[in-house]
Amino acid sequence: MTARIKRGLGVTLGLSMAFLVACGDNPPTTDLEGYPAEEIYKRAEYEITQKDFGDAAFYFGEVERLYPYSDWAKRALIMQAFSYHRDRDYENARVSAQRFLDFYPADEDAAYAQYLLALSYYDQIDDIGRDQGLTFQALQALRVVIERYPDSEYARSAILKFDLAFDHLAGKEMEIGRYYLKHKHYTAAANRFRVVVEQFQTTRHTPEALHRLVESYLSLGFVEEAQTAAAILGHNYQSTEWYQDSYKLLTGQGLEPKVFENNWLGAVYRQMIRGEWL
Protein backbone atom coordinates (compact mmCIF):
# COMPACT_ATOMS: atom_id res chain seq x y z
CA MET A 1 0.00 0.00 0.00
CA THR A 2 1.39 3.41 -0.90
CA ALA A 3 2.38 5.93 1.73
CA ARG A 4 -0.44 8.20 0.59
CA ILE A 5 -3.04 5.50 1.20
CA LYS A 6 -1.50 4.62 4.57
CA ARG A 7 -1.64 8.25 5.61
CA GLY A 8 -5.28 8.39 4.54
CA LEU A 9 -6.21 5.57 6.86
CA GLY A 10 -4.94 7.60 9.79
CA VAL A 11 -7.61 10.29 9.56
CA THR A 12 -10.51 8.22 10.84
CA LEU A 13 -10.45 9.98 14.21
CA GLY A 14 -11.90 13.03 12.48
CA LEU A 15 -15.07 11.21 11.49
CA SER A 16 -18.42 12.90 11.71
CA MET A 17 -19.89 11.56 14.96
CA ALA A 18 -23.40 12.03 13.62
CA PHE A 19 -22.65 9.73 10.71
CA LEU A 20 -21.07 7.09 12.94
CA VAL A 21 -23.95 7.15 15.38
CA ALA A 22 -26.41 6.89 12.52
CA CYS A 23 -24.65 3.86 11.06
CA GLY A 24 -23.07 2.24 14.10
CA ASP A 25 -22.84 -1.52 13.64
CA ASN A 26 -25.85 -1.58 11.33
CA PRO A 27 -25.70 -2.72 7.72
CA PRO A 28 -24.37 -0.13 5.23
CA THR A 29 -26.61 2.90 4.84
CA THR A 30 -27.91 2.91 1.28
CA ASP A 31 -29.40 6.40 1.31
CA LEU A 32 -26.28 8.56 1.24
CA GLU A 33 -27.62 11.41 -0.83
CA GLY A 34 -26.58 14.68 0.75
CA TYR A 35 -23.63 13.34 2.71
CA PRO A 36 -20.34 15.01 1.71
CA ALA A 37 -17.80 12.87 -0.16
CA GLU A 38 -15.25 13.22 2.62
CA GLU A 39 -17.72 12.00 5.23
CA ILE A 40 -18.65 8.89 3.24
CA TYR A 41 -14.98 8.23 2.54
CA LYS A 42 -14.15 8.43 6.24
CA ARG A 43 -17.00 6.09 7.04
CA ALA A 44 -15.40 3.60 4.65
CA GLU A 45 -12.06 4.04 6.41
CA TYR A 46 -13.78 3.39 9.72
CA GLU A 47 -15.14 0.11 8.36
CA ILE A 48 -11.57 -0.90 7.48
CA THR A 49 -10.47 -0.31 11.07
CA GLN A 50 -13.32 -2.61 12.10
CA LYS A 51 -12.22 -5.15 9.49
CA ASP A 52 -15.61 -4.90 7.79
CA PHE A 53 -14.00 -4.84 4.36
CA GLY A 54 -17.17 -5.62 2.43
CA ASP A 55 -18.92 -2.60 3.98
CA ALA A 56 -15.83 -0.49 3.35
CA ALA A 57 -15.91 -1.42 -0.33
CA PHE A 58 -19.57 -0.40 -0.47
CA TYR A 59 -18.93 3.04 1.00
CA PHE A 60 -15.91 3.65 -1.22
CA GLY A 61 -18.08 2.74 -4.17
CA GLU A 62 -20.71 5.24 -3.06
CA VAL A 63 -18.12 8.00 -3.01
CA GLU A 64 -17.31 7.31 -6.64
CA ARG A 65 -20.98 6.99 -7.60
CA LEU A 66 -22.13 10.19 -5.93
CA TYR A 67 -19.04 12.30 -6.62
CA PRO A 68 -17.60 11.05 -9.92
CA TYR A 69 -14.45 12.70 -11.32
CA SER A 70 -13.60 14.19 -7.93
CA ASP A 71 -10.32 13.60 -6.15
CA TRP A 72 -12.28 11.74 -3.49
CA ALA A 73 -13.63 9.41 -6.17
CA LYS A 74 -10.13 8.62 -7.39
CA ARG A 75 -8.92 7.85 -3.89
CA ALA A 76 -12.06 5.82 -3.17
CA LEU A 77 -11.59 3.64 -6.26
CA ILE A 78 -8.13 2.39 -5.29
CA MET A 79 -9.32 1.87 -1.71
CA GLN A 80 -12.32 -0.06 -2.98
CA ALA A 81 -9.95 -2.40 -4.80
CA PHE A 82 -7.95 -2.79 -1.57
CA SER A 83 -11.09 -3.48 0.46
CA TYR A 84 -12.41 -6.07 -1.97
CA HIS A 85 -9.07 -7.82 -1.92
CA ARG A 86 -8.97 -7.91 1.87
CA ASP A 87 -12.53 -9.29 1.77
CA ARG A 88 -11.28 -12.02 -0.60
CA ASP A 89 -13.70 -10.82 -3.23
CA TYR A 90 -11.02 -11.21 -5.87
CA GLU A 91 -13.18 -10.74 -8.92
CA ASN A 92 -14.45 -7.35 -7.76
CA ALA A 93 -10.95 -6.42 -6.60
CA ARG A 94 -9.73 -6.98 -10.15
CA VAL A 95 -12.58 -4.93 -11.58
CA SER A 96 -11.87 -1.96 -9.30
CA ALA A 97 -8.11 -2.13 -9.79
CA GLN A 98 -8.48 -2.31 -13.57
CA ARG A 99 -10.88 0.63 -13.59
CA PHE A 100 -8.36 2.67 -11.63
CA LEU A 101 -5.67 1.81 -14.17
CA ASP A 102 -8.01 2.69 -17.04
CA PHE A 103 -9.01 6.06 -15.54
CA TYR A 104 -5.73 7.08 -13.87
CA PRO A 105 -2.82 5.29 -15.63
CA ALA A 106 -0.29 7.97 -14.67
CA ASP A 107 -1.33 8.33 -11.02
CA GLU A 108 1.18 7.57 -8.29
CA ASP A 109 -1.09 4.75 -7.09
CA ALA A 110 -1.15 3.04 -10.50
CA ALA A 111 1.67 0.71 -9.46
CA TYR A 112 -0.31 -0.34 -6.40
CA ALA A 113 -3.43 -0.87 -8.51
CA GLN A 114 -1.49 -3.15 -10.85
CA TYR A 115 -0.02 -5.00 -7.88
CA LEU A 116 -3.51 -5.50 -6.40
CA LEU A 117 -4.67 -6.78 -9.78
CA ALA A 118 -1.85 -9.32 -9.79
CA LEU A 119 -2.51 -10.33 -6.18
CA SER A 120 -6.16 -10.95 -6.97
CA TYR A 121 -4.98 -13.76 -9.24
CA TYR A 122 -1.97 -14.87 -7.22
CA ASP A 123 -3.85 -15.29 -3.95
CA GLN A 124 -6.12 -17.85 -5.60
CA ILE A 125 -3.20 -20.12 -6.44
CA ASP A 126 -3.57 -22.39 -3.45
CA ASP A 127 -3.48 -25.89 -4.84
CA ILE A 128 -1.36 -27.50 -7.56
CA GLY A 129 -4.39 -29.57 -8.53
CA ARG A 130 -6.42 -26.51 -9.57
CA ASP A 131 -6.78 -25.23 -13.10
CA GLN A 132 -3.68 -23.27 -14.05
CA GLY A 133 -5.44 -20.43 -15.88
CA LEU A 134 -5.21 -18.25 -12.77
CA THR A 135 -1.51 -18.98 -12.50
CA PHE A 136 -0.87 -17.80 -16.05
CA GLN A 137 -2.92 -14.65 -15.42
CA ALA A 138 -1.01 -14.00 -12.19
CA LEU A 139 2.29 -14.33 -14.05
CA GLN A 140 1.16 -11.90 -16.72
CA ALA A 141 -0.05 -9.32 -14.20
CA LEU A 142 3.06 -9.66 -12.04
CA ARG A 143 5.25 -9.22 -15.10
CA VAL A 144 3.54 -5.89 -15.77
CA VAL A 145 4.41 -4.72 -12.25
CA ILE A 146 8.02 -5.78 -12.71
CA GLU A 147 8.47 -4.27 -16.16
CA ARG A 148 6.29 -1.16 -15.94
CA TYR A 149 7.06 -0.17 -12.35
CA PRO A 150 10.60 -1.48 -11.69
CA ASP A 151 11.39 1.26 -9.18
CA SER A 152 8.19 0.94 -7.19
CA GLU A 153 7.97 -0.55 -3.71
CA TYR A 154 6.04 -3.49 -5.20
CA ALA A 155 8.58 -4.65 -7.77
CA ARG A 156 10.62 -6.83 -5.41
CA SER A 157 7.53 -8.54 -4.00
CA ALA A 158 6.23 -9.05 -7.54
CA ILE A 159 9.51 -10.74 -8.53
CA LEU A 160 9.32 -13.12 -5.58
CA LYS A 161 5.71 -13.99 -6.30
CA PHE A 162 6.46 -14.40 -10.01
CA ASP A 163 9.13 -16.98 -9.17
CA LEU A 164 6.73 -18.84 -6.87
CA ALA A 165 3.97 -18.85 -9.49
CA PHE A 166 6.46 -20.06 -12.11
CA ASP A 167 7.50 -22.85 -9.77
CA HIS A 168 3.83 -23.67 -9.28
CA LEU A 169 3.37 -24.28 -13.01
CA ALA A 170 6.37 -26.60 -13.04
CA GLY A 171 4.84 -28.43 -10.09
CA LYS A 172 1.68 -29.02 -12.08
CA GLU A 173 3.67 -30.55 -14.94
CA MET A 174 5.48 -32.79 -12.46
CA GLU A 175 2.23 -33.93 -10.88
CA ILE A 176 0.80 -34.97 -14.23
CA GLY A 177 4.07 -36.58 -15.27
CA ARG A 178 4.21 -38.66 -12.10
CA TYR A 179 0.65 -39.81 -12.71
CA TYR A 180 1.52 -41.01 -16.20
CA LEU A 181 4.71 -42.66 -14.97
CA LYS A 182 2.85 -44.50 -12.20
CA HIS A 183 0.39 -45.85 -14.76
CA LYS A 184 3.21 -46.82 -17.16
CA HIS A 185 2.33 -44.27 -19.81
CA TYR A 186 6.00 -43.61 -20.33
CA THR A 187 5.86 -41.47 -23.46
CA ALA A 188 3.25 -39.13 -21.96
CA ALA A 189 5.26 -38.95 -18.74
CA ALA A 190 8.48 -38.13 -20.57
CA ASN A 191 6.76 -35.34 -22.47
CA ARG A 192 5.68 -33.68 -19.21
CA PHE A 193 9.11 -33.96 -17.65
CA ARG A 194 10.63 -32.60 -20.85
CA VAL A 195 8.49 -29.46 -20.48
CA VAL A 196 9.93 -28.90 -17.00
CA VAL A 197 13.53 -29.33 -18.17
CA GLU A 198 13.12 -27.12 -21.23
CA GLN A 199 10.79 -24.41 -19.93
CA PHE A 200 11.21 -24.38 -16.14
CA GLN A 201 14.94 -24.92 -15.65
CA THR A 202 15.18 -22.33 -12.89
CA THR A 203 12.64 -24.06 -10.64
CA ARG A 204 13.26 -26.52 -7.84
CA HIS A 205 11.62 -29.29 -9.89
CA THR A 206 14.38 -29.67 -12.48
CA PRO A 207 16.47 -32.31 -10.63
CA GLU A 208 13.49 -34.59 -10.14
CA ALA A 209 12.34 -34.02 -13.73
CA LEU A 210 15.73 -35.20 -15.01
CA HIS A 211 15.59 -38.29 -12.83
CA ARG A 212 12.06 -39.08 -13.98
CA LEU A 213 13.28 -38.77 -17.56
CA VAL A 214 15.92 -41.39 -16.78
CA GLU A 215 13.17 -43.68 -15.45
CA SER A 216 10.85 -43.03 -18.38
CA TYR A 217 13.47 -43.41 -21.10
CA LEU A 218 14.91 -46.60 -19.63
CA SER A 219 11.38 -48.04 -19.57
CA LEU A 220 10.96 -47.05 -23.23
CA GLY A 221 14.36 -48.43 -24.20
CA PHE A 222 15.75 -45.00 -25.10
CA VAL A 223 19.10 -45.67 -23.49
CA GLU A 224 21.09 -42.74 -24.86
CA GLU A 225 18.43 -40.25 -23.74
CA ALA A 226 18.42 -41.80 -20.26
CA GLN A 227 22.22 -41.62 -20.05
CA THR A 228 22.25 -38.00 -21.20
CA ALA A 229 19.56 -36.97 -18.68
CA ALA A 230 21.63 -38.60 -15.92
CA ALA A 231 24.79 -36.84 -17.10
CA ILE A 232 23.09 -33.44 -16.92
CA LEU A 233 21.70 -34.34 -13.52
CA GLY A 234 25.14 -35.38 -12.30
CA HIS A 235 26.81 -32.23 -13.57
CA ASN A 236 24.33 -29.80 -12.00
CA TYR A 237 22.83 -31.73 -9.07
CA GLN A 238 25.32 -34.43 -8.15
CA SER A 239 24.69 -34.14 -4.42
CA THR A 240 20.95 -34.74 -4.71
CA GLU A 241 19.08 -37.95 -4.04
CA TRP A 242 17.77 -37.78 -7.59
CA TYR A 243 21.24 -38.23 -9.06
CA GLN A 244 21.99 -41.09 -6.70
CA ASP A 245 18.78 -42.84 -7.75
CA SER A 246 19.47 -42.27 -11.44
CA TYR A 247 23.03 -43.53 -11.08
CA LYS A 248 21.79 -46.74 -9.44
CA LEU A 249 19.23 -47.28 -12.18
CA LEU A 250 21.85 -46.95 -14.90
CA THR A 251 24.61 -48.98 -13.27
CA GLY A 252 22.07 -51.65 -12.45
CA GLN A 253 21.72 -52.14 -16.21
CA GLY A 254 25.44 -51.92 -16.91
CA LEU A 255 25.22 -48.30 -18.05
CA GLU A 256 26.65 -45.01 -16.87
CA PRO A 257 25.81 -41.30 -17.22
CA LYS A 258 27.06 -40.13 -20.59
CA VAL A 259 26.24 -37.30 -22.96
CA PHE A 260 24.89 -38.10 -26.40
CA GLU A 261 24.36 -34.88 -28.33
CA ASN A 262 22.18 -36.27 -31.10
CA ASN A 263 18.91 -35.85 -29.15
CA TRP A 264 16.98 -33.01 -27.53
CA LEU A 265 18.78 -33.53 -24.23
CA GLY A 266 22.06 -32.99 -26.04
CA ALA A 267 20.82 -29.50 -26.89
CA VAL A 268 19.87 -28.97 -23.24
CA TYR A 269 23.37 -30.10 -22.23
CA ARG A 270 24.98 -27.61 -24.60
CA GLN A 271 22.77 -24.87 -23.21
CA MET A 272 22.94 -25.66 -19.50
CA ILE A 273 26.55 -26.87 -19.24
CA ARG A 274 28.37 -25.10 -22.04
CA GLY A 275 26.22 -22.00 -22.08
CA GLU A 276 25.49 -22.30 -25.82
CA TRP A 277 22.12 -20.78 -26.70
CA LEU A 278 20.84 -22.47 -29.81
Number of C-alpha atoms within 10 A of each C-alpha: 16 16 8 11 14 10 9 15 16 13 12 18 11 9 17 14 12 9 15 14 10 10 13 12 11 8 8 17 13 9 8 14 9 7 12 12 25 15 19 24 26 26 23 31 29 22 22 21 14 12 14 17 24 20 24 30 29 18 27 28 22 24 27 21 12 17 15 13 11 13 11 17 22 21 19 29 24 26 29 31 31 27 29 26 25 18 18 16 15 23 14 19 28 23 16 27 27 21 16 24 20 11 13 14 15 10 13 12 21 22 26 25 30 24 24 28 29 26 21 29 23 23 15 14 19 10 10 16 11 12 11 16 10 18 24 16 16 26 21 14 22 30 18 18 27 20 10 13 17 15 12 14 13 20 22 14 13 23 17 12 19 22 14 16 21 19 18 21 18 26 20 19 22 24 17 16 28 21 14 19 21 11 10 14 16 22 16 17 27 23 15 24 28 22 17 26 22 14 13 19 17 14 18 13 19 25 25 21 28 29 26 28 30 31 22 26 21 19 16 15 10 12 16 23 25 31 25 26 31 32 25 25 27 22 14 14 18 16 11 13 13 20 26 16 15 27 22 14 19 19 11 10 9 8 15 19 23 16 20 19 15 10 12 13 24 18 18 22 21 16 13 15 12 10 10 11 9 7
